[in-house]
Amino acid sequence: MLAATRSRNNIRRSFQRHQNSFSTSINKTSVEKQRILSRTIYKQILKWTARTGPNVPFDSIPPLTLIPPRVDPIALETLANIRSNEKKNENEPASEQHIQHQHLSHLANYLPPNSIIGANKLIIPIANATDVKNATRLAYALNNFTPPSQTQSKQDLEQIKERVGLGFDVLKSLNQLTERLEARKLKRVTHEDRDGVIFRVGQVVQHKTERWRAIVGGWDISHNGEVAVSSKTSLTNKDYDADDNDVDDGNDGKSKDKDKDGASSIAREVVYELHLDEGDAAHSRVRILGSMKAKQNELEAVTDKDLKRIRNSMVNHYFDNFDLRKGEFVPNEILKFEYPADDVPVGDRADDDVLEETKFIITKHENAKVVLSGVKEMAASLIRIIHDTSSCAEARNLAIIPGIEKQLSAIVNGDFEENVADQIIQETTSSHKMAIKHLHMLLNVALEINTMLWQRKTAEENEDRIRFPLGSIVKHKKYGFRGVVITWDPFPKADVSRWDGLQDIEGDVNQMPFYHVIPDLQDTVEAFGRERPFRYVCQENLELCPESEKGVEVTLDEEWSASDGESDFKPSDSLKFCHAEKLGDDDDDILTCLNELQAKFNELLLDVRNGLRENKDEGKCNMYMDDLFNLLQNSECLEDAFVAEESIKEVWKAHLDQTIRRSLDVGIARLLRGDKVAALDIYNSIVDGEDPEYLEAWNKKATCHYMLGEMPGSIEAARRATQINAQHSQAYAGLGLVYSDMNQYKKAAESFRKCLSLNPWSPVSSRLTMCLDTMKRLELEEDEE
């Protein structure tokens, strides 16, 4: 720390000293002073990287991005050309220029492999001090590539000053990192000895009494309640403070160091940092979402494979993924560095194990390829529908459709609009991740189409009840604030009967339209005593704002064309379409195209659900349910699993008859509003007459019965869904919930396990844990008749 402080002070004094030499008259001396300062900063950065050490991982930081004038544009373009023509330049004569080019290319070779070297930008991911050193060396070489001219312009000096300023900012940021990185190195030394430590970082454990599961995120050995700090250093592994007679009895991670007379002196205890399963935490007495500590003797290892996938929103901050083969979470580079003894080397493995793992990797890759190909085939089919129904949508400037076509084309071509972080990891992206990425984009397109058509149909059915169209400037009758209508619902999204401000309204407020209003913030301060950026208001409490008061100050998102302080607010074409407002002469063409896209997508999903692999057809999507379930089961994180799971749900909902498909969604809307009886009536009408084989209607019918407390009806409906298709994991989850509530724990556990065999990331693992614990207390066996 003393060296870092001294370095900062030296650089600051040097920087201030040279800054005083700047003047408006540009001469060779002032430029040379800047170059000297640049070299000084360059050397200080390299010294910092040497002191820090090459392998200490940094916290996640944005990649270093250099664009002209912070980097010499001629040198950067030259480097980009060299890298793209390396084979061609191999036989170039060894001229001075060639040697200079080779030097640049040589320095670029030391950059991280996923760096981006372009003609007008240089993007370098920074993970440790080695990356800082290599990036600095290349940047310095680039900025000294062009020899200084005899006559220096003011622009030359300004560019050099900007580069010097950047270097000083980098050095300042690095010095701010020093304390954290030194603590990280000390933590590594402290954890090199795991004598008496049973559980590894990334392992899944369970509390013996509270019964929640968690991932081990770290551990420390405490002495009489105080966390030990190792007396070892980075230069030696010998502990000079240790007594040669120290004894660890290995009991539950507790031991006592003994003095020369054999008396107990210091109690050692292992304490773990744990990331709890959020479902377990919600069901237990702990009710802590996140992390907590526990002693080693309070924990036991989880050995049941169905219980090892922990759902915790912080997992991605500490772990790279879930290792499907080991059943553990893989620590990120920081945890690996801080707990070196927990990173168990693979060592010599049996040939059968290696062969089995190789087969698994190949199978996973082949599955991802099938899904990727199937998704692209589906997107291409939808593009053909656009061409057949809209006739050059982009050339006609047809609203909405060109945007959908652009998304579908990106799926077919793999041409995603990526941010910098996506670009630098693209080279290392696995086939499974690519399949998930394409599937996610297709799912978003499908949901966008379904949502627009659903909202438009709903708007058409209720337009006579709506008084205030989009963009209306309204005023609250009771509280007096003004605002702009940005959307509306024909019925409230939730039960609002007990909301403040609705008691004086006659009639059932749950059957009245509600408006999303962005209010004038100053008005809300006057009405409520503080700013309220959003209001959800019943139609009966609104009136049109008088012309003299329409000058409201609101901030709307990019879907609106007006800005603050205006009185005329215009919604986007997609908002107008969803609310059944007139777009122009092409309304019918847009509606026809979207309906055709929806019908085609449902047809493709039915091919996935009902198709047989032996009937492979070159003209159709050759992706099937097994492929999607394999993608789900091979997912190494909850986010990827979510994409696969939501895609499977869309397959279950698919129906060729769009009227029946809409009835399913109407029932879901009623269920979300709390009208369970009305929702059940809709599903009964579907399965009793319209389509008795529509399995998703049976599944939703089971849900309605469960929410109404009608357990036999729920069991019957869920069983019918699984009879139609034995892969419906949600139906098995529903059965498990019903049996659990009925205290039939063995049947509940069996249903939960069937669900988890199809979807290992399902949240029902928490309920399975509860069932197994209850059965253990009751001395019941899972396979007991």
C-alpha positions in Angstrom: 0.0 0.0 0.0 2.9 2.4 0.8 4.5 1.7 -2.6 1.1 2.3 -4.3 0.6 5.6 -2.5 4.2 6.8 -3.3 3.6 5.9 -6.9 0.4 7.9 -7.1 2.1 10.9 -5.5 5.1 10.8 -7.8 2.9 10.6 -10.9 0.6 13.3 -9.7 3.6 15.7 -9.1 5.1 14.7 -12.4 1.8 15.3 -14.2 1.3 18.7 -12.5 4.8 19.7 -13.3 4.5 18.9 -17.0 1.0 20.4 -17.2 2.5 23.8 -16.2 4.6 23.7 -19.4 1.6 23.7 -21.7 1.0 26.9 -23.7 -0.7 28.1 -26.8 2.5 28.3 -28.8 3.1 24.8 -30.1 6.8 23.9 -30.4 8.9 20.8 -30.4 9.8 21.2 -26.7 6.2 21.1 -25.4 5.4 18.0 -27.5 8.6 16.3 -26.3 7.6 17.0 -22.7 4.3 15.3 -23.2 6.1 12.3 -24.8 8.4 12.1 -21.7 5.3 12.1 -19.4 3.7 9.4 -21.6 6.8 7.2 -21.2 6.7 7.8 -17.4 3.1 6.7 -17.1 3.8 3.7 -19.3 6.6 2.6 -17.0 4.5 3.1 -13.9 1.7 1.0 -15.3 4.1 -1.8 -16.1 5.6 -1.5 -12.6 2.1 -1.8 -11.1 1.4 -5.0 -13.1 4.7 -6.5 -11.9 3.9 -5.7 -8.2 0.3 -7.0 -8.5 1.3 -10.4 -10.0 0.1 -12.0 -13.2 -2.7 -14.2 -12.1 -4.8 -12.3 -9.5 -8.2 -12.1 -11.2 -10.0 -8.7 -11.4 -13.7 -8.2 -10.6 -15.8 -8.0 -13.8 -15.0 -4.7 -15.5 -16.0 -3.4 -19.0 -13.4 -4.1 -21.7 -10.8 -1.5 -22.6 -12.0 0.3 -25.7 -9.6 2.5 -27.7 -10.7 4.6 -30.6 -8.9 7.5 -32.3 -7.6 9.9 -31.2 -6.9 8.0 -28.0 -5.0 5.6 -30.3 -3.1 6.5 -33.4 -5.6 5.9 -36.3 -2.9 5.1 -38.9 -1.2 2.6 -36.6 -4.5 0.9 -35.7 -5.5 0.6 -39.3 -2.1 -0.8 -40.2 -2.4 -3.4 -37.4 -5.9 -4.4 -38.6 -4.5 -4.9 -42.1 -1.5 -6.9 -40.8 -3.7 -9.2 -38.8 -6.1 -9.9 -41.8 -3.2 -10.5 -44.2 -0.7 -12.3 -42.0 -0.1 -15.3 -44.3 0.3 -13.0 -47.2 2.9 -11.0 -45.4 5.0 -14.0 -44.3 7.3 -13.7 -47.4 7.6 -10.0 -47.3 11.3 -8.8 -47.4 12.8 -7.9 -44.0 12.7 -4.2 -44.4 12.6 -1.7 -41.5 8.8 -1.3 -42.1 8.3 -5.0 -42.1 10.1 -5.4 -38.8 8.0 -2.7 -37.3 4.8 -4.4 -38.6 6.0 -7.7 -37.1 6.6 -6.0 -33.8 3.0 -4.7 -33.7 1.6 -8.1 -34.7 3.8 -9.8 -32.0 2.4 -7.6 -29.3 -1.1 -8.2 -30.5 -0.5 -11.9 -30.1 -0.3 -11.5 -26.4 -3.8 -10.0 -26.1 -6.7 -12.2 -24.8 -7.9 -14.4 -27.7 -11.4 -12.7 -27.8 -10.0 -9.2 -28.3 -11.3 -7.3 -31.3 -8.8 -5.5 -33.5 -10.6 -3.3 -36.1 -9.5 -0.5 -38.4 -11.2 2.1 -36.2 -11.4 0.5 -32.7 -9.5 -1.8 -30.4 -11.5 -3.7 -27.7 -9.5 -5.7 -25.1 -11.2 -7.6 -22.3 -9.3 -7.1 -19.0 -9.3 -10.0 -16.5 -6.0 -9.6 -14.7 -2.7 -7.6 -14.5 -1.3 -9.6 -17.4 -4.0 -8.3 -19.7 -3.3 -4.8 -18.4 0.4 -5.2 -19.2 -0.2 -6.5 -22.7 -2.8 -3.9 -23.5 -0.5 -1.1 -22.3 2.4 -2.4 -24.3 0.4 -2.6 -27.5 -1.3 0.8 -27.0 2.1 2.5 -26.3 3.6 0.9 -29.4 0.6 2.0 -31.6 0.8 5.6 -30.3 4.6 5.7 -31.1 4.2 4.0 -34.5 4.2 7.2 -36.5 7.5 9.1 -36.2 7.1 12.7 -34.9 7.2 15.3 -37.6 9.5 18.3 -37.6 6.6 20.7 -37.3 4.1 19.9 -34.7 0.5 21.3 -34.9 -1.8 22.2 -32.1 -3.9 19.2 -33.0 -0.9 16.9 -32.5 -0.3 18.3 -29.1 -4.0 18.0 -28.1 -4.0 14.3 -29.2 -0.9 13.5 -27.2 -2.4 15.3 -24.2 -5.6 13.3 -24.5 -3.5 10.0 -24.6 -1.5 11.1 -21.6 -4.7 11.9 -19.7 -6.1 8.5 -20.5 -2.9 6.9 -19.2 -3.1 8.8 -16.0 -6.8 7.8 -15.6 -5.8 4.1 -16.1 -3.0 4.3 -13.5 -5.3 6.1 -11.1 -7.9 3.3 -11.5 -5.3 0.6 -11.1 -4.0 2.1 -7.9 -7.6 2.1 -6.6 -7.7 -1.6 -7.2 -4.6 -2.3 -5.3 -6.1 -2.7 -1.8 -8.8 -5.1 -3.1 -6.3 -7.2 -5.0 -3.9 -7.4 -2.1 -6.8 -8.6 0.1 -7.6 -11.2 -2.5 -4.0 -12.5 -2.5 -4.1 -12.7 1.3 -7.4 -14.6 1.2 -5.8 -17.1 -1.2 -2.9 -17.7 1.3 -5.4 -18.1 4.1 -7.3 -20.8 2.2 -4.4 -22.9 0.9 -4.7 -25.2 3.9 -8.2 -26.8 4.1 -7.3 -29.3 6.8 -10.6 -30.2 8.6 -12.7 -28.5 5.9 -15.3 -31.0 4.5 -17.2 -29.1 1.8 -15.9 -27.4 -1.3 -16.8 -24.1 -2.9 -19.6 -24.9 -5.4 -20.8 -28.0 -3.6 -24.5 -28.2 -2.7 -25.3 -28.8 1.0 -28.3 -28.9 3.3 -28.9 -27.6 6.8 -29.5 -30.5 9.1 -32.3 -28.9 11.1 -33.7 -26.0 9.0 -33.5 -28.3 5.9 -32.8 -25.6 3.4 -30.3 -26.3 0.6 -27.5 -24.0 -0.5 -24.4 -23.6 -2.5 -21.1 -23.3 -0.7 -19.8 -19.9 -1.7 -16.8 -19.8 0.7 -15.4 -20.9 4.0 -13.2 -19.7 6.9 -11.6 -21.3 9.9 -12.3 -19.5 13.1 -10.3 -19.7 16.3 -12.5 -19.1 19.4 -14.9 -17.3 17.2 -12.3 -15.1 15.4 -11.6 -15.8 11.7 -8.0 -16.8 11.3 -5.5 -14.8 9.2 -2.7 -17.0 8.0 0.9 -16.1 9.0 2.1 -17.7 5.7 3.2 -15.3 3.0 3.1 -15.4 -0.8 6.9 -16.4 -0.6 6.6 -19.4 1.7 4.1 -22.1 2.7 5.7 -22.5 6.1 3.6 -21.2 9.1 6.2 -19.9 11.5 3.5 -19.3 14.2 2.3 -22.9 14.2 3.1 -25.3 17.0 4.5 -28.6 15.7 2.2 -30.4 18.2 -1.0 -28.9 16.8 -3.6 -31.6 16.4 -6.8 -31.6 14.3 -9.2 -34.3 15.4 -11.3 -33.9 12.2 -14.6 -34.1 14.1 -17.2 -32.0 12.2 -14.6 -29.5 11.2 -13.9 -28.7 14.9 -10.5 -29.2 16.5 -8.6 -27.9 19.5 -5.0 -26.8 19.4 -3.2 -28.0 22.6 -0.5 -26.4 24.7 2.6 -28.3 25.9 0.8 -29.7 28.8 -1.9 -31.2 26.6 -4.6 -28.7 27.7 -7.1 -27.3 25.2 -6.2 -23.8 24.2 -7.8 -22.7 20.9 -11.0 -24.1 19.4 -11.0 -24.2 15.6 -14.3 -24.2 13.7 -15.2 -24.1 10.0 -17.8 -21.5 9.0 -19.3 -21.5 5.5 -20.7 -18.7 3.3 -23.9 -20.1 1.7 -26.2 -19.1 -1.1 -29.6 -20.4 -0.3 -32.2 -21.8 -2.6 -34.8 -19.1 -2.7 -37.7 -21.6 -2.7 -36.3 -23.4 0.3 -35.8 -20.1 2.1 -39.3 -19.1 1.4 -40.7 -22.4 2.8 -38.4 -22.5 5.9 -38.3 -20.5 9.0 -35.2 -18.7 7.8 -36.9 -16.7 5.1 -33.6 -15.2 4.0 -33.3 -14.6 0.2 -29.6 -14.5 -0.6 -26.7 -15.6 1.5 -26.0 -16.5 5.1 -23.4 -18.3 7.3 -23.5 -21.7 9.0 -21.1 -23.9 10.9 -19.8 -27.1 9.4 -21.4 -29.4 12.0 -24.8 -27.9 11.0 -24.5 -29.0 7.4 -24.6 -32.2 5.3 -23.9 -32.9 1.6 -26.8 -33.2 -0.8 -26.5 -36.5 -2.7 -29.9 -36.6 -4.3 -29.3 -35.6 -8.0 -32.9 -34.1 -8.2 -32.0 -31.6 -5.4 -28.7 -30.2 -6.6 -29.8 -27.4 -8.9 -30.2 -24.4 -6.7 -32.2 -21.4 -7.7 -30.6 -18.3 -6.4 -30.6 -14.9 -8.2 -26.9 -14.2 -7.2 -25.5 -17.5 -8.6 -24.2 -15.8 -11.7 -22.1 -13.4 -9.7 -20.1 -16.2 -8.1 -20.3 -19.3 -10.4 -19.7 -19.8 -14.1 -22.3 -22.7 -14.5 -23.6 -25.9 -13.1 -21.5 -29.0 -13.9 -24.0 -31.5 -15.1 -21.6 -34.4 -14.6 -20.3 -33.6 -11.1 -23.6 -32.1 -9.8 -21.8 -29.0 -8.5 -21.6 -25.3 -9.4 -18.3 -24.2 -11.1 -16.7 -21.3 -9.2 -15.7 -18.3 -11.2 -12.0 -17.2 -11.6 -12.1 -15.1 -8.4 -13.4 -18.0 -6.2 -11.0 -20.4 -7.8 -8.1 -18.0 -7.0 -9.3 -17.4 -3.4 -9.8 -21.1 -2.6 -7.0 -22.8 -4.5 -7.2 -26.0 -2.5 -10.9 -26.5 -3.4 -10.1 -26.7 -7.1 -9.6 -30.5 -7.2 -7.4 -31.6 -10.2 -8.9 -34.1 -12.6 -5.8 -36.4 -12.3 -5.8 -39.8 -13.9 -9.2 -41.0 -14.8 -10.3 -44.4 -16.0 -10.7 -44.7 -19.8 -14.4 -45.5 -19.4 -14.9 -42.2 -17.6 -13.1 -40.2 -20.3 -15.1 -42.1 -23.0 -18.4 -41.5 -21.2 -17.7 -37.7 -20.9 -16.7 -37.5 -24.5 -19.9 -39.1 -25.6 -21.9 -36.7 -23.4 -20.2 -33.7 -24.9 -20.8 -35.0 -28.5 -24.4 -35.8 -27.7 -25.0 -32.3 -26.2 -23.4 -30.7 -29.2 -25.4 -32.7 -31.7 -28.6 -31.8 -29.8 -27.8 -28.1 -29.9 -27.1 -28.3 -33.7 -30.5 -29.9 -34.3 -32.3 -27.1 -32.3 -30.3 -24.4 -34.0 -31.1 -25.8 -37.4 -34.8 -26.2 -36.5 -35.1 -22.6 -35.2 -33.6 -21.3 -38.4 -35.9 -23.4 -40.5 -38.9 -22.0 -38.5 -37.7 -18.4 -38.9 -37.2 -18.9 -42.7 -40.8 -20.3 -43.0 -42.2 -17.2 -41.2 -40.2 -14.9 -43.6 -41.8 -16.6 -46.5 -45.3 -15.9 -45.0 -44.3 -12.2 -44.8 -43.3 -12.2 -48.4 -46.4 -14.0 -49.5 -48.9 -11.8 -47.6 -47.4 -8.3 -47.5 -45.6 -7.9 -50.8 -42.4 -6.0 -50.0 -43.3 -4.7 -46.6 -40.1 -2.7 -46.2 -40.5 -1.0 -49.6 -44.1 -0.1 -48.8 -43.0 1.2 -45.4 -45.6 -1.1 -43.9 -45.9 -0.5 -40.2 -44.7 -3.2 -37.7 -44.0 -6.0 -40.3 -40.5 -4.8 -41.4 -39.3 -4.9 -37.8 -40.5 -8.5 -37.4 -38.9 -9.5 -40.7 -35.6 -8.0 -39.6 -35.6 -10.0 -36.4 -36.4 -13.2 -38.3 -33.7 -12.5 -40.8 -31.2 -12.0 -38.0 -32.2 -15.5 -36.6 -31.6 -17.1 -40.1 -28.3 -15.4 -40.6 -27.1 -15.4 -37.1 -26.7 -11.6 -37.4 -27.4 -10.4 -34.0 -27.0 -6.8 -32.9 -24.5 -7.4 -30.1 -23.1 -5.1 -27.5 -19.3 -5.0 -26.8 -19.6 -7.7 -24.1 -21.4 -10.1 -26.5 -18.8 -9.4 -29.2 -15.8 -10.3 -27.1 -17.2 -13.6 -25.9 -18.6 -14.7 -29.3 -15.6 -16.8 -30.2 -16.0 -18.9 -27.0 -19.7 -19.3 -27.2 -20.7 -23.0 -27.1 -23.2 -24.6 -29.6 -25.6 -25.0 -26.7 -25.5 -21.2 -25.9 -25.9 -20.4 -29.6 -29.0 -22.6 -29.8 -30.4 -21.0 -26.7 -29.7 -17.5 -28.1 -31.5 -18.2 -31.4 -34.4 -20.0 -29.6 -34.8 -17.0 -27.3 -35.0 -14.6 -30.2 -37.6 -16.7 -32.0 -39.6 -17.0 -28.8 -39.6 -13.2 -28.4 -40.9 -12.8 -32.0 -43.6 -15.3 -31.4 -44.7 -13.7 -28.1 -44.6 -10.2 -29.7 -47.0 -11.4 -32.5 -49.3 -13.2 -30.0 -49.4 -10.2 -27.7 -50.2 -7.7 -30.4 -53.0 -9.8 -31.8 -54.4 -10.5 -28.3 -54.3 -6.8 -27.4 -55.9 -5.7 -30.6 -58.7 -8.3 -30.5 -59.3 -7.3 -26.8 -59.3 -3.6 -27.8 -61.8 -4.2 -30.7 -64.1 -6.0 -28.3 -64.0 -3.1 -25.8 -63.5 0.0 -27.9 -67.1 1.2 -27.2 -66.2 1.3 -23.4 -63.1 3.4 -23.8 -63.4 7.2 -23.4 -59.8 8.3 -23.6 -57.6 7.2 -26.5 -53.8 6.9 -26.4 -52.1 10.3 -26.0 -55.1 11.9 -24.3 -54.2 14.5 -21.7 -56.4 13.8 -18.7 -57.1 15.1 -15.2 -57.9 13.2 -12.1 -61.3 14.3 -10.7 -60.4 13.7 -7.1 -56.7 14.5 -6.8 -56.4 17.0 -9.6 -53.1 15.9 -11.2 -52.8 15.9 -15.0 -51.2 13.3 -17.2 -50.9 11.5 -20.5 -52.7 8.1 -21.2 -50.0 5.7 -22.5 -52.1 2.5 -22.5 -55.3 1.2 -21.1 -56.9 -2.1 -19.9 -60.6 -3.0 -20.5 -60.5 -4.5 -17.0 -58.0 -3.9 -14.1 -55.0 -6.3 -14.0 -55.7 -7.2 -10.4 -58.4 -6.9 -7.7 -58.8 -3.1 -7.0 -61.9 -3.2 -5.0 -60.1 -2.0 -1.8 -57.9 0.7 -3.4 -57.9 4.2 -2.1 -59.9 6.7 -4.2 -62.4 4.1 -5.5 -64.9 3.9 -2.6 -67.1 6.7 -4.0 -67.5 5.1 -7.4 -70.8 3.3 -8.1 -70.7 -0.2 -9.6 -68.1 -2.9 -9.7 -64.7 -1.3 -10.3 -63.2 -4.6 -11.2 -65.4 -4.5 -14.4 -64.3 -1.0 -15.4 -61.5 0.2 -17.7 -58.3 1.4 -16.1 -55.7 3.7 -17.6 -51.9 3.8 -17.3 -51.1 7.5 -16.9 -47.8 9.3 -16.8 -48.5 12.3 -14.6 -47.0 15.8 -14.4 -44.6 15.3 -11.5 -45.2 18.7 -10.1 -48.9 18.0 -10.0 -48.2 14.8 -8.0 -46.1 16.7 -5.5 -49.0 19.0 -4.9 -51.5 16.2 -4.7 -49.5 13.6 -2.7 -46.6 15.5 -1.2 -44.0 13.7 -3.3 -43.3 12.7 -6.9 -45.3 9.8 -8.3 -43.9 8.8 -11.8 -46.8 6.5 -12.7 -50.5 6.2 -11.9 -53.1 3.4 -12.6 -56.5 5.1 -12.7 -60.1 4.0 -13.0 -61.9 5.6 -16.0 -64.6 7.0 -13.7 -61.9 9.1 -11.9 -60.7 10.8 -15.1 -61.8 13.6 -17.3 -60.3 15.3 -20.3 -58.0 18.1 -19.3 -59.2 21.6 -20.2 -57.4 23.2 -23.2 -55.9 25.9 -20.9 -54.2 23.3 -18.7 -52.8 20.9 -21.4 -49.2 22.1 -21.1 -48.0 19.2 -19.0 -44.4 18.3 -18.4 -43.9 14.5 -18.7 -41.2 12.2 -19.9 -42.3 9.4 -22.2 -40.3 6.5 -23.6 -39.1 6.1 -27.2 -42.5 4.7 -28.4 -43.8 8.3 -28.2 -42.9 11.2 -30.5 -43.5 14.1 -28.2 -41.1 15.6 -25.7 -41.4 17.4 -22.3 -43.7 20.4 -22.2 -45.8 19.5 -25.3 -49.5 19.1 -25.5 -49.7 16.7 -28.5 -48.4 13.1 -27.8 -48.3 10.6 -30.7 -47.9 6.8 -29.9 -45.9 4.4 -32.1 -47.5 2.4 -34.8 -47.3 -0.8 -32.7 -49.1 0.9 -29.8 -51.8 2.2 -32.1 -52.2 -1.2 -33.7 -52.5 -3.0 -30.3 -55.2 -0.5 -29.2 -57.2 -0.9 -32.4 -56.4 2.7 -33.5 -56.3 3.5 -37.3 -52.8 3.3 -38.8 -53.7 4.1 -42.4 -54.8 2.4 -45.6 -52.6 -0.7 -44.8 -54.4 -1.8 -41.6 -56.0 -4.8 -43.2 -52.7 -6.0 -44.8 -50.9 -5.7 -41.5 -53.6 -7.6 -39.6 -53.7 -10.3 -42.3 -50.0 -10.8 -42.2 -49.8 -11.0 -38.4 -52.7 -13.5 -38.4 -50.9 -15.7 -41.0 -47.7 -15.5 -39.1 -49.4 -16.6 -35.9 -51.2 -19.5 -37.7 -47.9 -20.6 -39.3 -46.1 -20.5 -36.0 -48.7 -22.6 -34.4 -48.5 -25.1 -37.2 -44.7 -25.3 -36.8 -45.1 -25.8 -33.1 -47.6 -28.7 -33.7 -45.0 -30.2 -36.0 -42.5 -30.1 -33.1 -45.0 -31.6 -30.7 -46.5 -34.3 -32.9 -43.8 -35.0 -35.4 -41.9 -38.3 -35.6 -38.2 -38.4 -36.2 -38.5 -41.3 -38.6 -40.8 -39.2 -40.8 -38.2 -36.5 -41.4 -39.2 -34.1 -44.1 -36.8 -31.8 -45.9 -39.5 -29.2 -46.3 -40.5 -28.9 -42.7 -38.9 -28.1 -39.3 -37.1 -31.2 -38.2 -37.0 -30.4 -34.5 -39.0 -32.4 -32.0 -40.0 -32.4 -28.3 -37.1 -34.6 -27.3 -34.7 -32.0 -28.8 -36.2 -29.2 -26.7 -36.2 -31.3 -23.5 -32.6 -32.4 -24.1 -31.7 -28.7 -24.5 -33.5 -28.0 -21.2 -31.9 -30.8 -19.4 -28.4 -29.9 -20.7 -28.7 -26.3 -19.6 -26.0 -25.3 -17.2 -27.7 -22.3 -15.7 -31.2 -21.2 -14.8 -31.4 -18.5 -17.5 -30.8 -20.9 -20.3 -33.2 -23.4 -18.8 -35.9 -20.7 -18.6 -35.6 -20.1 -22.4 -36.0 -23.8 -23.1 -38.8 -24.2 -20.6 -40.8 -21.2 -22.0 -40.4 -22.5 -25.5 -41.8 -25.9 -24.4 -44.8 -24.1 -22.8 -45.6 -22.4 -26.1 -45.5 -25.8 -27.8 -48.1 -27.1 -25.3 -50.3 -24.1 -26.0 -50.3 -24.4 -29.7 -53.5 -25.1 -31.5 -54.5 -24.9 -35.2 -57.9 -23.4 -34.3 -57.1 -19.8 -33.3 -60.5 -19.4 -31.7 -59.7 -22.2 -29.2 -56.2 -20.9 -28.7 -57.6 -17.5 -27.9 -60.1 -19.1 -25.4 -57.2 -20.6 -23.6 -55.6 -17.1 -23.2 -59.0 -15.6 -22.1 -59.1 -18.2 -19.4 -55.6 -17.4 -18.3 -56.5 -13.6 -18.1 -59.5 -14.4 -16.0 -57.4 -16.6 -13.7 -54.8 -13.8 -13.3 -57.6 -11.4 -12.3 -58.7 -13.9 -9.6 -61.9 -15.0 -11.4 -61.2 -18.7 -11.0 -64.8 -19.9 -11.6 -65.1 -18.0 -14.9 -61.7 -19.4 -16.0 -62.8 -23.0 -15.1 -66.0 -22.5 -17.2 -63.9 -21.6 -20.2 -61.7 -24.7 -19.8 -64.6 -27.0 -19.3 -66.2 -25.8 -22.5 -63.0 -26.6 -24.4 -62.3 -30.1 -23.0 -66.0 -31.1 -22.9 -66.8 -30.1 -26.5 -64.4 -28.0 -28.6 -61.3 -30.2 -28.3 -61.2 -33.0 -25.6 -57.5 -33.7 -26.6 -56.2 -30.1 -26.0 -53.8 -31.0 -23.2 -53.0 -27.5 -22.1 -56.7 -26.8 -21.5 -56.7 -29.9 -19.2 -53.6 -28.6 -17.4 -55.2 -25.1 -16.9 -58.4 -26.8 -15.7 -56.3 -28.7 -13.1 -54.9 -25.4 -12.0 -58.4 -23.9 -11.6 -59.6 -26.8 -9.5 -56.5 -26.6 -7.3 -57.0 -22.9 -6.7 -60.7 -23.5 -5.8 -59.7 -26.3 -3.4 -61.3 -29.0 -5.5 -58.5 -31.6 -5.2 -60.1 -34.6 -6.9 -61.0 -32.5 -9.9 -57.5 -31.2 -10.1 -56.0 -34.7 -9.9 -58.3 -36.0 -12.6 -57.6 -33.1 -15.0 -53.8 -33.3 -14.5 -53.8 -37.0 -15.0 -55.7 -36.5 -18.3 -53.0 -34.1 -19.4 -50.2 -36.6 -18.7 -52.2 -39.3 -20.5 -52.4 -37.2 -23.6 -48.7 -36.4 -23.4 -46.4 -38.0 -20.8 -43.8 -35.2 -21.2 -46.0 -32.5 -19.7 -43.8 -31.6 -16.7 -46.1 -28.9 -15.4 -49.0 -31.4 -15.1 -46.7 -33.6 -12.9 -45.8 -30.5 -10.8 -49.4 -29.8 -10.3 -50.1 -33.4 -9.3 -47.3 -33.2 -6.7 -48.7 -30.0 -5.2 -52.2 -31.5 -4.8 -50.9 -34.8 -3.3 -48.6 -32.8 -1.0 -51.6 -30.6 0.3 -53.5 -33.9 0.8 -50.7 -35.3 2.9 -50.1 -38.1 0.4 -46.3 -37.6 0.5 -45.2 -40.6 -1.4 -47.4 -39.8 -4.4 -46.3 -36.2 -4.2 -42.6 -37.2 -4.2 -43.2 -39.5 -7.2 -44.9 -36.7 -9.1 -42.3 -34.2 -8.3 -39.5 -36.6 -9.4 -41.3 -37.1 -12.7 -41.4 -33.4 -13.2 -37.7 -33.0 -12.3 -36.8 -35.8 -14.7 -38.2 -33.7 -17.5 -37.2 -30.3 -16.1 -34.3 -30.5 -13.6 -34.5 -26.8 -13.0 -38.1 -26.8 -11.9 -38.8 -25.0 -8.6 -40.7 -28.0 -7.3 -37.3 -29.3 -6.0 -38.1 -27.3 -2.9 -41.4 -29.1 -2.4 -39.7 -32.4 -3.0 -37.3 -31.6 -0.3 -40.2 -30.9 2.1 -41.9 -34.2 1.1 -38.8 -36.3 1.6 -38.1 -34.7 5.1 -41.7 -35.3 6.1 -41.6 -39.0 4.9 -38.3 -39.4 6.9 -40.0 -38.2 10.0 -43.0 -40.5 9.4 -40.6 -43.3 8.6 -42.0 -43.8 5.1 -40.0 -45.1 2.2 -40.5 -43.8 -1.4 -40.8 -47.3 -2.8 -43.0 -48.5 0.0 -46.5 -49.7 -1.1 
